[in-house]
Amino acid sequence: MAEPTKLLIDTDPGVDDAVAIFMALAAPDVELLGLTTVGGNVPLARSTRNALALLQAAGQSDIPVAKGASRPLRGRFRYAPQFHGPGGLSLRLPEPTAGPFEKGAVWFLADQLNRQPGKAILVALGPLTNVARLLWEYPAALEQAKNIVVMGGAVNTPGNVTPKAEFNFYSDPPATEIVLSSGLPVTVVDLAACRQVGISREQALSLHSAHPIGRLTLEMLQGWFGKDMGRQWFEFYDPLALAIALEPAIATFAKADLDVGLEENESWGETSETGGPGEISLPQQVDSSRFFGLLEGLLELEGF
C-alpha cells in the first residue's frame, strides 16, 4: 500500500478553514500530523479554540494543535468578523476538552518536518506569520517540506480586503515577503484560482451527506448562508488550497516571481508579478469538476 500523504496545516479557523480541515480528516489516504494556529480571521485564542473544537467534533482530538502567533511581524491583525462572525465559525461547537500542545507552533512545525524529511506537505491557510518565524528560527526545517501550499494573494485580480490585496497577505505582508522570497518550493493559491470554485446558496442548501464529517461540513457551510440572507455565493478558498495539496493535477500552473507591497499605503499587501523568472507555482486554470468531485468523494456529498 502507498504511504499516506502527510499534512501539516497552519490555520486561523475560519469557516473555509474548517471545510479544508474536515476534507483532510475525511481523506482515507491522509495523515494529518497536526494543526498550528495563528491570529487572522479571529484572535489567536479563538483560532486555537476553534481548531481544537473542530478536531473534537470530528472525533479526532488525538491530533495535536500548537498555538502560534497572536500578532503579525508588524502591527496588529485586523480580523474578519464580517465574513466569519465574531466566533469564526458558523456552527456552535462544544468547548474542547483537550488543550494545545505544550510547545508552540514554530517548534512543533520544525520538529515534525525534521522527523520526516521530504514527506510532509505544509498547507498554510492563514497569515504567514508562523511560517516566516519558522524560517527565522529553524531555517533548515522548512527545506524538509515536500511542498508548501499557501492560500493567499490576488495576482492580476481584485483583492477582497482592499481593491488590490487579499486578506491573508494583507494581514502580514512582511511575513509573506519572507516566505515568497525564500527560494523554497511554494505554491500560491490566490483569489484568481479560488474564484473558479464556488457554490450558490441554492446548491449549498440542497446538499446532504451520510458521512459524519460530511454532515459537519454541511452544517458549517449551510450555517454560513443562514447567518445572512443576503449571502448568495461561497467560494472555496482554503478547500481549494487543500485540494491542490492532495491532487496538484486539479489545476494547471505557471511559474512566477511575486512581490508583496510593504509600503503602508494603498499598496500594502498587494501581490504583483515582477515579470522575471520565478520559482513560485501559481495556479492558472482550475478543473472545477475535478475539485467538486474530490469534495463530493471525501465528504460523501449528495445533491450537486
Secondary structure as UniProt FT lines:
FT   STRAND          5..11
FT   HELIX           15..26
FT   TURN            28..29
FT   STRAND          30..37
FT   HELIX           44..57
FT   TURN            58..59
FT   TURN            61..62
FT   STRAND          65..67
FT   HELIX           81..84
FT   TURN            86..87
FT   HELIX           105..115
FT   TURN            117..119
FT   STRAND          120..124
FT   HELIX           129..137
FT   TURN            139..141
FT   HELIX           142..144
FT   STRAND          147..151
FT   HELIX           167..171
FT   HELIX           173..180
FT   STRAND          186..189
FT   HELIX           191..194
FT   TURN            195..196
FT   STRAND          198..200
FT   HELIX           201..206
FT   STRAND          208..209
FT   HELIX           212..226
FT   TURN            229..230
FT   STRAND          233..235
FT   HELIX           237..246
FT   HELIX           248..250
FT   STRAND          251..256
FT   STRAND          258..260
FT   TURN            266..269
FT   STRAND          270..273
FT   STRAND          280..286
FT   HELIX           288..299
FT   STRAND          301..302
//
